[in-house]
């Protein structure tokens, strides 16, 4: 699917979210608040190291730790609100899509059901909508959170230390390359996986629907072997998709922590020579870890969003 068609498919999904603007707005406010607190924790780490550990002041250490604990509580509150609102949206939008698809199917001409298997239609109503619920209620939220916090952390990296930031930025193209390379392949396999699952459900539905005919001709063993073949096909497609996603995540982890190791070596050298303080290095490592975790999360969620496009496309076909 070309990018324009992919965007068009996701736009149709967004239309189902528009009636719940206040929930999205609340979730976005909570997301931005949580991201801001998360980035502020980096400065709290710097404070703990420079005014507590290095300065040797118990009073300053107590104050710094208290600030960190307060930030953690605020982040927990923001995360609770964001998670609840986004999960609610996932459930509500999925229910609306399922209802809209069913309302359309129930009014289709009977000739449609002569050329389309009922089992596949049921699979789209259940499996695909359940997948969308997971995407909207979890993966999409994780993607937004990672984009916001990673962007903010990158900005804080450059504010803290430009030289070390350039080392991190130099590793970004190496991280994006496997994401782009494997992303399209994962999406194609995701569509094949959904289709194969639909075939399994369709075959089982037809066999059960015609169970009297099957038993009257003593074809139970034949149908069992045929169903086993469909199940194995679906499993092999899913296994291939999983292996591609696992390889993608493994490559990203190696590249991200390779860049972090190089950054730590240079940063440690600067601390020893007095070019930067231990608190600045601690804050920088904190922000670098946020960037690393954000990149890893995005690489994982990217595959899920690709699956969302496939599931949405199949549901919109029924809806239109």
Buried (B, 14 or more C-beta within 10 A) or exposed (E): BEEEEBEEBBEBBEEBBEEBEEBBEBBBBBBBBBBBBBBBBBBBBBBBBBBBBEEEEEEBBEBBBEBBEEBBEBBEBBBEBBBBBBBBBBEBBBEBBBEBBBEEBEEEEEEEEEEBBBBBBBBBBEBBBEBBBBBBBBBBBBBBBBBBBBEBBBEBBBEBBEEBBEBBBEBBEBBBEBBEEBBEBBBBBBBBBBBBBBBBBBBBBBBEEEEEEBEEEEBEEEBEEEBEEBBEBBBEBBEBBBEBBEBBBEBBBEBBBEBBEBBBEBBEEBBEEEEBBBBBBBBBBBBBBBBBBBBBBBBBBBBBBBBBBBBBBBBBEBBE
